[in-house]
Amino acid sequence: MSGHGGPQEMTYVLKVRARRDSLVRVGRLGRLYFEKGFYYYVGSARRNHRARIARHGAQHKKLFWHIDHLLHARHVALERVLILHDNKECGTARFLHGKGHAFVDGFGSSDCRCPAHLFFSGPDEAAGLERSLVRRGFHYADKDSF
């Protein structure tokens, strides 16, 4: 999933807040423990990225991707969206992994070789993680505009 992306390709990072510790059933990954804090999910859309992000924010949907299961959990909410108009999904996941951010093994990476596409951050580290994404070219989008 690397290479130069066309104008319709986009990588996005969803900032998700878990308001309390909880167990969530995530498809074939089974029941996973999610600690209270912030989670950053790296995804991409080859076309119609607005619809993809709007779907992530929708309350009622078929649970298909790993992130759908997490976002469906009672004490979890989508807080922010960062976007990059290029297809750098796996590159972004490898970057966050290389920076030592905690991750949920296998989450969101069943179709690639990345260890994970979901990263955890406590409140004290969240601003630094987001700054590193902005330095890589990501910018904030209004999640309610999708």
N, CA, C and O atoms as a GROMACS GRO file, in nm:
protein
  584
    1MET      N    1   0.082  -0.118   0.000
    1MET     CA    2   0.000   0.000   0.000
    1MET      C    3   0.086   0.124   0.000
    1MET      O    4   0.051   0.222   0.066
    2SER      N    5   0.191   0.123  -0.068
    2SER     CA    6   0.274   0.242  -0.073
    2SER      C    7   0.273   0.296  -0.215
    2SER      O    8   0.202   0.246  -0.302
    3GLY      N    9   0.353   0.397  -0.237
    3GLY     CA   10   0.355   0.457  -0.369
    3GLY      C   11   0.287   0.590  -0.368
    3GLY      O   12   0.229   0.632  -0.267
    4HIS      N   13   0.294   0.659  -0.481
    4HIS     CA   14   0.235   0.792  -0.490
    4HIS      C   15   0.086   0.781  -0.514
    4HIS      O   16   0.043   0.720  -0.612
    5GLY      N   17   0.009   0.839  -0.426
    5GLY     CA   18  -0.136   0.830  -0.436
    5GLY      C   19  -0.194   0.930  -0.532
    5GLY      O   20  -0.139   1.039  -0.550
    6GLY      N   21  -0.305   0.896  -0.591
    6GLY     CA   22  -0.377   0.986  -0.678
    6GLY      C   23  -0.464   1.080  -0.596
    6GLY      O   24  -0.468   1.070  -0.473
    7PRO      N   25  -0.533   1.170  -0.663
    7PRO     CA   26  -0.611   1.270  -0.591
    7PRO      C   27  -0.726   1.211  -0.510
    7PRO      O   28  -0.774   1.276  -0.416
    8GLN      N   29  -0.771   1.092  -0.543
    8GLN     CA   30  -0.882   1.033  -0.469
    8GLN      C   31  -0.835   0.948  -0.351
    8GLN      O   32  -0.916   0.911  -0.266
    9GLU      N   33  -0.709   0.917  -0.344
    9GLU     CA   34  -0.658   0.834  -0.236
    9GLU      C   35  -0.633   0.919  -0.112
    9GLU      O   36  -0.582   1.031  -0.121
   10MET      N   37  -0.668   0.864   0.002
   10MET     CA   38  -0.651   0.938   0.126
   10MET      C   39  -0.622   0.843   0.240
   10MET      O   40  -0.680   0.735   0.250
   11THR      N   41  -0.531   0.885   0.327
   11THR     CA   42  -0.506   0.815   0.452
   11THR      C   43  -0.571   0.899   0.562
   11THR      O   44  -0.564   1.022   0.559
   12TYR      N   45  -0.633   0.833   0.656
   12TYR     CA   46  -0.693   0.906   0.767
   12TYR      C   47  -0.654   0.840   0.898
   12TYR      O   48  -0.622   0.721   0.904
   13VAL      N   49  -0.658   0.919   1.003
   13VAL     CA   50  -0.635   0.870   1.138
   13VAL      C   51  -0.754   0.916   1.221
   13VAL      O   52  -0.782   1.035   1.232
   14LEU      N   53  -0.823   0.819   1.280
   14LEU     CA   54  -0.936   0.848   1.367
   14LEU      C   55  -0.886   0.853   1.511
   14LEU      O   56  -0.825   0.758   1.559
   15LYS      N   57  -0.913   0.963   1.578
   15LYS     CA   58  -0.881   0.973   1.722
   15LYS      C   59  -1.007   0.930   1.796
   15LYS      O   60  -1.112   0.993   1.786
   16VAL      N   61  -0.994   0.823   1.872
   16VAL     CA   62  -1.106   0.761   1.942
   16VAL      C   63  -1.078   0.768   2.092
   16VAL      O   64  -0.968   0.736   2.137
   17ARG      N   65  -1.177   0.808   2.168
   17ARG     CA   66  -1.160   0.817   2.313
   17ARG      C   67  -1.239   0.706   2.382
   17ARG      O   68  -1.359   0.690   2.360
   18ALA      N   69  -1.168   0.629   2.464
   18ALA     CA   70  -1.233   0.529   2.550
   18ALA      C   71  -1.246   0.595   2.687
   18ALA      O   72  -1.146   0.624   2.753
   19ARG      N   73  -1.368   0.619   2.729
   19ARG     CA   74  -1.393   0.692   2.854
   19ARG      C   75  -1.372   0.606   2.978
   19ARG      O   76  -1.363   0.659   3.089
   20ARG      N   77  -1.366   0.475   2.960
   20ARG     CA   78  -1.335   0.386   3.072
   20ARG      C   79  -1.279   0.256   3.019
   20ARG      O   80  -1.294   0.225   2.901
   21ASP      N   81  -1.216   0.179   3.105
   21ASP     CA   82  -1.164   0.048   3.067
   21ASP      C   83  -1.281  -0.042   3.030
   21ASP      O   84  -1.387  -0.037   3.093
   22SER      N   85  -1.262  -0.124   2.927
   22SER     CA   86  -1.371  -0.215   2.890
   22SER      C   87  -1.320  -0.329   2.804
   22SER      O   88  -1.212  -0.323   2.745
   23LEU      N   89  -1.401  -0.434   2.799
   23LEU     CA   90  -1.378  -0.547   2.710
   23LEU      C   91  -1.471  -0.530   2.590
   23LEU      O   92  -1.590  -0.504   2.607
   24VAL      N   93  -1.417  -0.546   2.471
   24VAL     CA   94  -1.496  -0.529   2.349
   24VAL      C   95  -1.470  -0.649   2.259
   24VAL      O   96  -1.355  -0.686   2.235
   25ARG      N   97  -1.575  -0.709   2.210
   25ARG     CA   98  -1.560  -0.818   2.113
   25ARG      C   99  -1.533  -0.756   1.977
   25ARG      O  100  -1.611  -0.675   1.927
   26VAL      N  101  -1.419  -0.795   1.917
   26VAL     CA  102  -1.375  -0.738   1.790
   26VAL      C  103  -1.361  -0.850   1.688
   26VAL      O  104  -1.252  -0.903   1.666
   27GLY      N  105  -1.472  -0.885   1.626
   27GLY     CA  106  -1.470  -0.986   1.520
   27GLY      C  107  -1.390  -1.109   1.557
   27GLY      O  108  -1.403  -1.162   1.667
   28ARG      N  109  -1.306  -1.153   1.463
   28ARG     CA  110  -1.226  -1.274   1.485
   28ARG      C  111  -1.114  -1.256   1.586
   28ARG      O  112  -1.054  -1.353   1.630
   29LEU      N  113  -1.085  -1.131   1.622
   29LEU     CA  114  -0.982  -1.107   1.725
   29LEU      C  115  -1.033  -1.145   1.863
   29LEU      O  116  -0.954  -1.162   1.957
   30GLY      N  117  -1.164  -1.159   1.876
   30GLY     CA  118  -1.224  -1.198   2.004
   30GLY      C  119  -1.242  -1.079   2.098
   30GLY      O  120  -1.246  -0.964   2.055
   31ARG      N  121  -1.253  -1.110   2.227
   31ARG     CA  122  -1.272  -1.005   2.327
   31ARG      C  123  -1.138  -0.943   2.361
   31ARG      O  124  -1.044  -1.012   2.402
   32LEU      N  125  -1.130  -0.813   2.343
   32LEU     CA  126  -1.006  -0.740   2.370
   32LEU      C  127  -1.029  -0.640   2.481
   32LEU      O  128  -1.137  -0.582   2.494
   33TYR      N  129  -0.926  -0.621   2.561
   33TYR     CA  130  -0.931  -0.522   2.669
   33TYR      C  131  -0.882  -0.388   2.616
   33TYR      O  132  -0.774  -0.379   2.559
   34PHE      N  133  -0.962  -0.285   2.636
   34PHE     CA  134  -0.926  -0.149   2.596
   34PHE      C  135  -0.918  -0.064   2.722
   34PHE      O  136  -1.016  -0.046   2.794
   35GLU      N  137  -0.800  -0.012   2.745
   35GLU     CA  138  -0.775   0.075   2.859
   35GLU      C  139  -0.832   0.214   2.832
   35GLU      O  140  -0.836   0.259   2.717
   36LYS      N  141  -0.876   0.281   2.935
   36LYS     CA  142  -0.923   0.418   2.923
   36LYS      C  143  -0.811   0.503   2.863
   36LYS      O  144  -0.696   0.494   2.905
   37GLY      N  145  -0.845   0.586   2.764
   37GLY     CA  146  -0.746   0.672   2.700
   37GLY      C  147  -0.782   0.697   2.556
   37GLY      O  148  -0.899   0.689   2.517
   38PHE      N  149  -0.682   0.728   2.476
   38PHE     CA  150  -0.702   0.761   2.335
   38PHE      C  151  -0.645   0.653   2.245
   38PHE      O  152  -0.538   0.598   2.270
   39TYR      N  153  -0.719   0.624   2.140
   39TYR     CA  154  -0.676   0.528   2.039
   39TYR      C  155  -0.673   0.598   1.905
   39TYR      O  156  -0.759   0.681   1.875
   40TYR      N  157  -0.574   0.565   1.826
   40TYR     CA  158  -0.557   0.625   1.694
   40TYR      C  159  -0.560   0.513   1.591
   40TYR      O  160  -0.473   0.426   1.589
   41TYR      N  161  -0.662   0.516   1.507
   41TYR     CA  162  -0.680   0.414   1.404
   41TYR      C  163  -0.638   0.469   1.269
   41TYR      O  164  -0.686   0.574   1.226
   42VAL      N  165  -0.548   0.399   1.202
   42VAL     CA  166  -0.497   0.439   1.071
   42VAL      C  167  -0.571   0.360   0.964
   42VAL      O  168  -0.569   0.237   0.964
   43GLY      N  169  -0.635   0.432   0.873
   43GLY     CA  170  -0.708   0.369   0.764
   43GLY      C  171  -0.687   0.445   0.634
   43GLY      O  172  -0.618   0.547   0.632
   44SER      N  173  -0.747   0.396   0.528
   44SER     CA  174  -0.736   0.466   0.400
   44SER      C  175  -0.862   0.441   0.318
   44SER      O  176  -0.938   0.347   0.342
   45ALA      N  177  -0.879   0.526   0.220
   45ALA     CA  178  -0.990   0.513   0.126
   45ALA      C  179  -0.937   0.549  -0.011
   45ALA      O  180  -0.875   0.654  -0.029
   46ARG      N  181  -0.960   0.464  -0.106
   46ARG     CA  182  -0.914   0.490  -0.243
   46ARG      C  183  -1.003   0.589  -0.314
   46ARG      O  184  -0.958   0.664  -0.401
   47ARG      N  185  -1.130   0.590  -0.278
   47ARG     CA  186  -1.224   0.687  -0.335
   47ARG      C  187  -1.338   0.706  -0.234
   47ARG      O  188  -1.360   0.622  -0.147
   48ASN      N  189  -1.407   0.814  -0.248
   48ASN     CA  190  -1.520   0.847  -0.162
   48ASN      C  191  -1.484   0.841  -0.013
   48ASN      O  192  -1.553   0.778   0.067
   49HIS      N  193  -1.374   0.910   0.021
   49HIS     CA  194  -1.329   0.909   0.160
   49HIS      C  195  -1.428   0.976   0.255
   49HIS      O  196  -1.434   0.941   0.373
   50ARG      N  197  -1.506   1.070   0.206
   50ARG     CA  198  -1.607   1.135   0.292
   50ARG      C  199  -1.709   1.031   0.341
   50ARG      O  200  -1.747   1.030   0.458
   51ALA      N  201  -1.752   0.945   0.250
   51ALA     CA  202  -1.848   0.841   0.288
   51ALA      C  203  -1.786   0.743   0.388
   51ALA      O  204  -1.853   0.698   0.481
   52ARG      N  205  -1.658   0.710   0.368
   52ARG     CA  206  -1.592   0.617   0.461
   52ARG      C  207  -1.585   0.675   0.601
   52ARG      O  208  -1.616   0.607   0.698
   53ILE      N  209  -1.545   0.801   0.612
   53ILE     CA  210  -1.533   0.862   0.744
   53ILE      C  211  -1.672   0.882   0.806
   53ILE      O  212  -1.689   0.862   0.926
   54ALA      N  213  -1.769   0.921   0.725
   54ALA     CA  214  -1.906   0.936   0.775
   54ALA      C  215  -1.957   0.802   0.828
   54ALA      O  216  -2.026   0.798   0.930
   55ARG      N  217  -1.922   0.694   0.760
   55ARG     CA  218  -1.964   0.561   0.805
   55ARG      C  219  -1.902   0.529   0.940
   55ARG      O  220  -1.969   0.475   1.028
   56HIS      N  221  -1.775   0.563   0.957
   56HIS     CA  222  -1.710   0.537   1.086
   56HIS      C  223  -1.783   0.610   1.199
   56HIS      O  224  -1.793   0.557   1.310
   57GLY      N  225  -1.834   0.730   1.172
   57GLY     CA  226  -1.902   0.808   1.273
   57GLY      C  227  -2.047   0.772   1.294
   57GLY      O  228  -2.109   0.817   1.391
   58ALA      N  229  -2.105   0.692   1.206
   58ALA     CA  230  -2.247   0.656   1.214
   58ALA      C  231  -2.274   0.564   1.334
   58ALA      O  232  -2.194   0.476   1.366
   59GLN      N  233  -2.385   0.586   1.399
   59GLN     CA  234  -2.424   0.504   1.514
   59GLN      C  235  -2.475   0.367   1.473
   59GLN      O  236  -2.447   0.268   1.540
   60HIS      N  237  -2.549   0.360   1.364
   60HIS     CA  238  -2.611   0.235   1.321
   60HIS      C  239  -2.550   0.191   1.189
   60HIS      O  240  -2.567   0.257   1.086
   61LYS      N  241  -2.479   0.079   1.193
   61LYS     CA  242  -2.416   0.024   1.074
   61LYS      C  243  -2.385  -0.122   1.098
   61LYS      O  244  -2.378  -0.168   1.212
   62LYS      N  245  -2.365  -0.194   0.990
   62LYS     CA  246  -2.321  -0.332   1.000
   62LYS      C  247  -2.176  -0.331   1.048
   62LYS      O  248  -2.094  -0.254   0.997
   63LEU      N  249  -2.146  -0.414   1.146
   63LEU     CA  250  -2.010  -0.421   1.198
   63LEU      C  251  -1.926  -0.508   1.106
   63LEU      O  252  -1.944  -0.630   1.101
   64PHE      N  253  -1.836  -0.445   1.033
   64PHE     CA  254  -1.758  -0.513   0.930
   64PHE      C  255  -1.609  -0.508   0.963
   64PHE      O  256  -1.546  -0.613   0.976
   65TRP      N  257  -1.552  -0.387   0.977
   65TRP     CA  258  -1.410  -0.371   1.006
   65TRP      C  259  -1.388  -0.376   1.157
   65TRP      O  260  -1.481  -0.356   1.235
   66HIS      N  261  -1.265  -0.404   1.197
   66HIS     CA  262  -1.231  -0.405   1.339
   66HIS      C  263  -1.273  -0.274   1.407
   66HIS      O  264  -1.329  -0.276   1.516
   67ILE      N  265  -1.246  -0.162   1.341
   67ILE     CA  266  -1.277  -0.032   1.401
   67ILE      C  267  -1.428  -0.016   1.424
   67ILE      O  268  -1.468   0.053   1.518
   68ASP      N  269  -1.510  -0.078   1.342
   68ASP     CA  270  -1.656  -0.071   1.362
   68ASP      C  271  -1.693  -0.125   1.500
   68ASP      O  272  -1.778  -0.067   1.569
   69HIS      N  273  -1.631  -0.234   1.540
   69HIS     CA  274  -1.661  -0.297   1.668
   69HIS      C  275  -1.621  -0.205   1.784
   69HIS      O  276  -1.695  -0.191   1.881
   70LEU      N  277  -1.504  -0.144   1.772
   70LEU     CA  278  -1.460  -0.054   1.879
   70LEU      C  279  -1.551   0.068   1.887
   70LEU      O  280  -1.592   0.108   1.996
   71LEU      N  281  -1.582   0.128   1.774
   71LEU     CA  282  -1.666   0.248   1.774
   71LEU      C  283  -1.810   0.219   1.818
   71LEU      O  284  -1.882   0.311   1.858
   72HIS      N  285  -1.850   0.094   1.812
   72HIS     CA  286  -1.985   0.054   1.854
   72HIS      C  287  -1.995   0.036   2.006
   72HIS      O  288  -2.104   0.031   2.061
   73ALA      N  289  -1.880   0.027   2.072
   73ALA     CA  290  -1.878   0.004   2.217
   73ALA      C  291  -1.939   0.122   2.292
   73ALA      O  292  -1.930   0.236   2.248
   74ARG      N  293  -2.000   0.092   2.404
   74ARG     CA  294  -2.077   0.190   2.481
   74ARG      C  295  -1.997   0.313   2.525
   74ARG      O  296  -2.047   0.424   2.515
   75HIS      N  297  -1.876   0.296   2.573
   75HIS     CA  298  -1.799   0.406   2.632
   75HIS      C  299  -1.689   0.457   2.540
   75HIS      O  300  -1.585   0.505   2.587
   76VAL      N  301  -1.712   0.447   2.410
   76VAL     CA  302  -1.612   0.487   2.312
   76VAL      C  303  -1.673   0.589   2.217
   76VAL      O  304  -1.789   0.575   2.177
   77ALA      N  305  -1.596   0.691   2.180
   77ALA     CA  306  -1.648   0.795   2.089
   77ALA      C  307  -1.538   0.842   1.994
   77ALA      O  308  -1.422   0.855   2.033
   78LEU      N  309  -1.576   0.868   1.871
   78LEU     CA  310  -1.487   0.928   1.772
   78LEU      C  311  -1.475   1.076   1.806
   78LEU      O  312  -1.574   1.147   1.812
   79GLU      N  313  -1.351   1.122   1.828
   79GLU     CA  314  -1.329   1.261   1.867
   79GLU      C  315  -1.279   1.349   1.754
   79GLU      O  316  -1.328   1.461   1.737
   80ARG      N  317  -1.183   1.302   1.678
   80ARG     CA  318  -1.122   1.385   1.575
   80ARG      C  319  -1.082   1.298   1.457
   80ARG      O  320  -1.073   1.176   1.467
   81VAL      N  321  -1.060   1.365   1.345
   81VAL     CA  322  -1.012   1.298   1.224
   81VAL      C  323  -0.896   1.379   1.170
   81VAL      O  324  -0.904   1.501   1.156
   82LEU      N  325  -0.787   1.310   1.140
   82LEU     CA  326  -0.674   1.372   1.070
   82LEU      C  327  -0.666   1.306   0.933
   82LEU      O  328  -0.685   1.185   0.921
   83ILE      N  329  -0.638   1.386   0.830
   83ILE     CA  330  -0.633   1.329   0.695
   83ILE      C  331  -0.505   1.371   0.622
   83ILE      O  332  -0.446   1.475   0.650
   84LEU      N  333  -0.466   1.287   0.529
   84LEU     CA  334  -0.353   1.311   0.440
   84LEU      C  335  -0.397   1.267   0.302
   84LEU      O  336  -0.438   1.152   0.284
   85HIS      N  337  -0.390   1.356   0.206
   85HIS     CA  338  -0.435   1.323   0.070
   85HIS      C  339  -0.325   1.248  -0.005
   85HIS      O  340  -0.264   1.300  -0.099
   86ASP      N  341  -0.303   1.127   0.038
   86ASP     CA  342  -0.207   1.036  -0.024
   86ASP      C  343  -0.231   0.900   0.040
   86ASP      O  344  -0.286   0.892   0.150
   87ASN      N  345  -0.192   0.794  -0.026
   87ASN     CA  346  -0.212   0.660   0.029
   87ASN      C  347  -0.086   0.619   0.106
   87ASN      O  348   0.006   0.560   0.050
   88LYS      N  349  -0.086   0.651   0.234
   88LYS     CA  350   0.028   0.620   0.320
   88LYS      C  351  -0.018   0.543   0.444
   88LYS      O  352   0.039   0.559   0.553
   89GLU      N  353  -0.121   0.460   0.428
   89GLU     CA  354  -0.179   0.389   0.542
   89GLU      C  355  -0.075   0.305   0.616
   89GLU      O  356  -0.051   0.326   0.734
   90CYS      N  357  -0.015   0.211   0.548
   90CYS     CA  358   0.081   0.123   0.614
   90CYS      C  359   0.207   0.199   0.656
   90CYS      O  360   0.266   0.169   0.760
   91GLY      N  361   0.248   0.295   0.576
   91GLY     CA  362   0.364   0.378   0.613
   91GLY      C  363   0.339   0.454   0.743
   91GLY      O  364   0.429   0.467   0.826
   92THR      N  365   0.218   0.504   0.760
   92THR     CA  366   0.183   0.575   0.883
   92THR      C  367   0.179   0.479   1.001
   92THR      O  368   0.228   0.511   1.109
   93ALA      N  369   0.121   0.362   0.981
   93ALA     CA  370   0.118   0.262   1.089
   93ALA      C  371   0.260   0.220   1.128
   93ALA      O  372   0.291   0.209   1.246
   94ARG      N  373   0.346   0.198   1.029
   94ARG     CA  374   0.486   0.161   1.060
   94ARG      C  375   0.558   0.275   1.131
   94ARG      O  376   0.639   0.250   1.221
   95PHE      N  377   0.530   0.400   1.092
   95PHE     CA  378   0.589   0.517   1.158
   95PHE      C  379   0.551   0.520   1.306
   95PHE      O  380   0.638   0.535   1.392
   96LEU      N  381   0.422   0.504   1.336
   96LEU     CA  382   0.376   0.507   1.476
   96LEU      C  383   0.433   0.390   1.555
   96LEU      O  384   0.470   0.404   1.671
   97HIS      N  385   0.440   0.274   1.491
   97HIS     CA  386   0.499   0.158   1.556
   97HIS      C  387   0.646   0.184   1.586
   97HIS      O  388   0.694   0.154   1.696
   98GLY      N  389   0.717   0.240   1.490
   98GLY     CA  390   0.859   0.269   1.507
   98GLY      C  391   0.888   0.374   1.614
   98GLY      O  392   0.995   0.375   1.673
   99LYS      N  393   0.790   0.462   1.638
   99LYS     CA  394   0.806   0.565   1.743
   99LYS      C  395   0.779   0.507   1.881
   99LYS      O  396   0.791   0.577   1.982
  100GLY      N  397   0.742   0.378   1.887
  100GLY     CA  398   0.723   0.311   2.015
  100GLY      C  399   0.585   0.326   2.076
  100GLY      O  400   0.566   0.296   2.193
  101HIS      N  401   0.489   0.373   1.998
  101HIS     CA  402   0.353   0.386   2.051
  101HIS      C  403   0.294   0.247   2.074
  101HIS      O  404   0.310   0.156   1.993
  102ALA      N  405   0.225   0.232   2.187
  102ALA     CA  406   0.159   0.105   2.218
  102ALA      C  407   0.054   0.077   2.111
  102ALA      O  408  -0.008   0.169   2.058
  103PHE      N  409   0.035  -0.050   2.079
  103PHE     CA  410  -0.061  -0.086   1.975
  103PHE      C  411  -0.140  -0.209   2.017
  103PHE      O  412  -0.101  -0.284   2.106
  104VAL      N  413  -0.254  -0.228   1.948
  104VAL     CA  414  -0.339  -0.345   1.972
  104VAL      C  415  -0.306  -0.446   1.863
  104VAL      O  416  -0.346  -0.429   1.748
  105ASP      N  417  -0.234  -0.549   1.899
  105ASP     CA  418  -0.180  -0.646   1.803
  105ASP      C  419  -0.286  -0.701   1.709
  105ASP      O  420  -0.389  -0.753   1.754
  106GLY      N  421  -0.262  -0.689   1.580
  106GLY     CA  422  -0.349  -0.744   1.477
  106GLY      C  423  -0.470  -0.660   1.443
  106GLY      O  424  -0.541  -0.692   1.348
  107PHE      N  425  -0.495  -0.553   1.517
  107PHE     CA  426  -0.614  -0.472   1.495
  107PHE      C  427  -0.599  -0.389   1.367
  107PHE      O  428  -0.507  -0.308   1.355
  108GLY      N  429  -0.690  -0.411   1.274
  108GLY     CA  430  -0.693  -0.333   1.151
  108GLY      C  431  -0.589  -0.370   1.048
  108GLY      O  432  -0.575  -0.303   0.946
  109SER      N  433  -0.515  -0.477   1.073
  109SER     CA  434  -0.406  -0.512   0.982
  109SER      C  435  -0.419  -0.654   0.927
  109SER      O  436  -0.318  -0.718   0.898
  110SER      N  437  -0.541  -0.702   0.914
  110SER     CA  438  -0.559  -0.839   0.865
  110SER      C  439  -0.528  -0.851   0.716
  110SER      O  440  -0.509  -0.962   0.666
  111ASP      N  441  -0.522  -0.739   0.643
  111ASP     CA  442  -0.494  -0.744   0.499
  111ASP      C  443  -0.356  -0.690   0.464
  111ASP      O  444  -0.329  -0.658   0.348
  112CYS      N  445  -0.267  -0.679   0.564
  112CYS     CA  446  -0.130  -0.632   0.538
  112CYS      C  447  -0.034  -0.698   0.637
  112CYS      O  448  -0.075  -0.783   0.716
  113ARG      N  449   0.090  -0.658   0.633
  113ARG     CA  450   0.190  -0.719   0.721
  113ARG      C  451   0.225  -0.634   0.842
  113ARG      O  452   0.316  -0.667   0.917
  114CYS      N  453   0.153  -0.525   0.862
  114CYS     CA  454   0.178  -0.437   0.977
  114CYS      C  455   0.138  -0.510   1.106
  114CYS      O  456   0.045  -0.591   1.105
  115PRO      N  457   0.206  -0.481   1.216
  115PRO     CA  458   0.166  -0.540   1.344
  115PRO      C  459   0.025  -0.496   1.386
  115PRO      O  460  -0.048  -0.573   1.448
  116ALA      N  461  -0.012  -0.372   1.350
  116ALA     CA  462  -0.143  -0.319   1.388
  116ALA      C  463  -0.166  -0.186   1.320
  116ALA      O  464  -0.072  -0.122   1.272
  117HIS      N  465  -0.293  -0.145   1.316
  117HIS     CA  466  -0.329  -0.012   1.268
  117HIS      C  467  -0.403   0.066   1.376
  117HIS      O  468  -0.464   0.169   1.346
  118LEU      N  469  -0.399   0.017   1.500
  118LEU     CA  470  -0.461   0.087   1.612
  118LEU      C  471  -0.357   0.105   1.722
  118LEU      O  472  -0.295   0.009   1.768
  119PHE      N  473  -0.340   0.232   1.763
  119PHE     CA  474  -0.237   0.268   1.859
  119PHE      C  475  -0.301   0.334   1.980
  119PHE      O  476  -0.401   0.405   1.968
  120PHE      N  477  -0.242   0.312   2.097
  120PHE     CA  478  -0.294   0.365   2.222
  120PHE      C  479  -0.206   0.479   2.270
  120PHE      O  480  -0.084   0.478   2.252
  121SER      N  481  -0.270   0.577   2.331
  121SER     CA  482  -0.198   0.687   2.392
  121SER      C  483  -0.272   0.731   2.518
  121SER      O  484  -0.394   0.748   2.517
  122GLY      N  485  -0.198   0.749   2.624
  122GLY     CA  486  -0.256   0.810   2.743
  122GLY      C  487  -0.272   0.959   2.718
  122GLY      O  488  -0.219   1.011   2.620
  123PRO      N  489  -0.344   1.028   2.804
  123PRO     CA  490  -0.368   1.171   2.783
  123PRO      C  491  -0.240   1.254   2.770
  123PRO      O  492  -0.238   1.351   2.693
  124ASP      N  493  -0.135   1.218   2.842
  124ASP     CA  494  -0.011   1.296   2.838
  124ASP      C  495   0.065   1.282   2.708
  124ASP      O  496   0.141   1.371   2.670
  125GLU      N  497   0.046   1.170   2.636
  125GLU     CA  498   0.118   1.146   2.512
  125GLU      C  499   0.038   1.182   2.387
  125GLU      O  500   0.095   1.188   2.278
  126ALA      N  501  -0.092   1.204   2.400
  126ALA     CA  502  -0.178   1.224   2.284
  126ALA      C  503  -0.135   1.345   2.200
  126ALA      O  504  -0.129   1.336   2.077
  127ALA      N  505  -0.105   1.456   2.264
  127ALA     CA  506  -0.067   1.577   2.189
  127ALA      C  507   0.061   1.552   2.109
  127ALA      O  508   0.071   1.597   1.994
  128GLY      N  509   0.156   1.483   2.166
  128GLY     CA  510   0.281   1.453   2.095
  128GLY      C  511   0.260   1.362   1.975
  128GLY      O  512   0.320   1.382   1.870
  129LEU      N  513   0.174   1.263   1.991
  129LEU     CA  514   0.143   1.172   1.880
  129LEU      C  515   0.078   1.251   1.767
  129LEU      O  516   0.114   1.233   1.650
  130GLU      N  517  -0.015   1.338   1.800
  130GLU     CA  518  -0.083   1.416   1.696
  130GLU      C  519   0.013   1.514   1.629
  130GLU      O  520   0.007   1.532   1.507
  131ARG      N  521   0.101   1.576   1.706
  131ARG     CA  522   0.201   1.667   1.646
  131ARG      C  523   0.289   1.593   1.546
  131ARG      O  524   0.323   1.646   1.441
  132SER      N  525   0.326   1.469   1.579
  132SER     CA  526   0.411   1.392   1.487
  132SER      C  527   0.336   1.362   1.357
  132SER      O  528   0.397   1.357   1.250
  133LEU      N  529   0.204   1.341   1.365
  133LEU     CA  530   0.125   1.318   1.243
  133LEU      C  531   0.115   1.446   1.160
  133LEU      O  532   0.126   1.442   1.038
  134VAL      N  533   0.095   1.559   1.226
  134VAL     CA  534   0.087   1.687   1.155
  134VAL      C  535   0.221   1.716   1.085
  134VAL      O  536   0.222   1.764   0.972
  135ARG      N  537   0.332   1.686   1.151
  135ARG     CA  538   0.464   1.705   1.087
  135ARG      C  539   0.479   1.615   0.964
  135ARG      O  540   0.555   1.648   0.873
  136ARG      N  541   0.409   1.504   0.960
  136ARG     CA  542   0.414   1.414   0.844
  136ARG      C  543   0.316   1.456   0.734
  136ARG      O  544   0.306   1.389   0.631
  137GLY      N  545   0.244   1.568   0.754
  137GLY     CA  546   0.156   1.620   0.651
  137GLY      C  547   0.008   1.604   0.676
  137GLY      O  548  -0.073   1.652   0.597
  138PHE      N  549  -0.031   1.539   0.784
  138PHE     CA  550  -0.172   1.525   0.817
  138PHE      C  551  -0.229   1.659   0.863
  138PHE      O  552  -0.157   1.742   0.918
  139HIS      N  553  -0.357   1.679   0.839
  139HIS     CA  554  -0.425   1.797   0.893
  139HIS      C  555  -0.559   1.754   0.950
  139HIS      O  556  -0.615   1.651   0.913
  140TYR      N  557  -0.609   1.836   1.042
  140TYR     CA  558  -0.734   1.805   1.109
  140TYR      C  559  -0.852   1.833   1.015
  140TYR      O  560  -0.851   1.931   0.940
  141ALA      N  561  -0.951   1.747   1.022
  141ALA     CA  562  -1.074   1.765   0.946
  141ALA      C  563  -1.188   1.770   1.046
  141ALA      O  564  -1.178   1.715   1.156
  142ASP      N  565  -1.294   1.836   1.009
  142ASP     CA  566  -1.412   1.842   1.095
  142ASP      C  567  -1.488   1.710   1.078
  142ASP      O  568  -1.546   1.684   0.972
  143LYS      N  569  -1.486   1.627   1.182
  143LYS     CA  570  -1.549   1.494   1.171
  143LYS      C  571  -1.699   1.503   1.144
  143LYS      O  572  -1.758   1.410   1.090
  144ASP      N  573  -1.760   1.615   1.181
  144ASP     CA  574  -1.903   1.631   1.159
  144ASP      C  575  -1.936   1.677   1.018
  144ASP      O  576  -2.053   1.684   0.981
  145SER      N  577  -1.834   1.708   0.939
  145SER     CA  578  -1.860   1.752   0.802
  145SER      C  579  -1.865   1.635   0.703
  145SER      O  580  -1.889   1.654   0.584
  146PHE      N  581  -1.842   1.515   0.753
  146PHE     CA  582  -1.842   1.399   0.665
  146PHE      C  583  -1.976   1.329   0.669
  146PHE      O  584  -1.995   1.228   0.601
   0.00000   0.00000   0.00000
